[in-house]
Amino acid sequence: MKKTELSVVVKTLRKENGLTQEDLAMKSGVGLCFVRKLEQGKPSLRMDKVNQLLDLFNYELTATRKP
């Protein structure tokens, strides 16, 4: 799978905060499989779960206009 900007941001935030994928899954309340797929750049993910995970870092997924 191709890495996405979201996958790179999540992995960077996780590492900056000294968390393993397992830690991130547990602390954010999502499954480990979801964290792995997100960091691998899976093209379709549930937005509510992405925002649930991002909330741990005080981030949220928002829509932006394409250039």
Secondary structure, DSSP 8 states (H G I E B T S, - for coil): ----HHHHHHHHHHHHTT--HHHHHHHHTS-HHHHHHHHHT-S---HHHHHHHHHTTT---------
